Amino acid sequence: MRFGVVRELTPQERRVPVTPDGARALVSAGHEVHIESGAGAGSGFTDTEYVASGAQIQYRAQEVAAASDTLVKVHAPTGTEEELVRSGTTLIGFLHLASASAAWHRRYGDQRVTTFSLELVREGADEYPIIEPLSALGGRVAIALAAYHLTIPGGGPGVLLGGCSGVPPAMVLVIGGGMAGQAAAMEAAALGAQVVVLDRDPRRLARLERTVGRVAVTATASEYHLARYVEQADVVIGAVGVRGEPAPKVLRRQHIRLMREGSLFIDMAIDEGGCAETSRPTTPEEPVYEAEGVRHICIPNLPSEVAKTASKVLGASLLPYLLLLAEGVRPALAHSDALRHACGFLGGQLVSRSLRRFVAAPFVELASLVPRAEDAE
């Protein structure tokens, strides 16, 4: 198979989905890897490293697309990348197809594209081996940002997250007990903060208590608990999300108004539209804005702030699936339930049940096109 990697055009995105180590593994398995010059620069990987790994450098994204049958990206293609999605292309990335435009849905159908959304790769009942490590990384980055923006140089009230002798630590409220929320809670607790985690799923809260211990207070995400803890918190972390769908607006304006003066809200769900009514995307250069008297940080792609680490995490978790797909899309789908969950379009046909509400296209059962290997025996 011929894999292609182009430079990401999404603002502030510095990650690359295939590292030089990943390229070496693919080439060693007998496949081609075409890299656009500079694609790894934001993560600290040079063209020379890719060449040494056996990859081929192309100087334009169009050349990469022409030389490849499988395009591996971090994000869905932008409006200026339509020509990269050629007829019969396999497209892999964090595609978020539910929020993609109708024009892109039509293009995927018309061009007989096959898509795999990395955020939907699922092993077993509830394990997401690609998105979860990155979510956890994002949770840790969120706490690093919170610690800085509570200080005077960070524009905050001059509060040390972990407090000190005789001075209580700051309170961090984490809304959402998934991997991102759990990592944020663990990082905040490690720095000495008071930590409260709210979630609607008691199983998540139980798992978090086993992981973090009694250092963090856990409570059901009821309206009572949300209002109670929001007004006490120095930092609120929004780590709420629904797989493959826009983030629910769990924080309304009246909740934000309850927050104390000088407090900080960090919306980790901004990639899916944000989990607060007051959220709008910001940038690393201008990360903070104020709404309802509360400072907001809503930087998309938080893991990109530590791009080299994030690219290594993404590349390592993605590589086994690339090697599986390299033997053929249909054989991979026949043998991998994880990839079946992630497949949105197969040869231009809509095969994802979860996308039927968002895509105006005829739905075809994946099983009718590619039966599972065990079902075909």
Order of alpha helices (4+ residues) and beta strands (2+ residues): beta-alpha-beta-alpha-beta-alpha-beta-beta-alpha-beta-alpha-beta-alpha-beta-alpha-beta-alpha-beta-alpha-beta-beta-beta-alpha-alpha-alpha-beta-beta-alpha-alpha
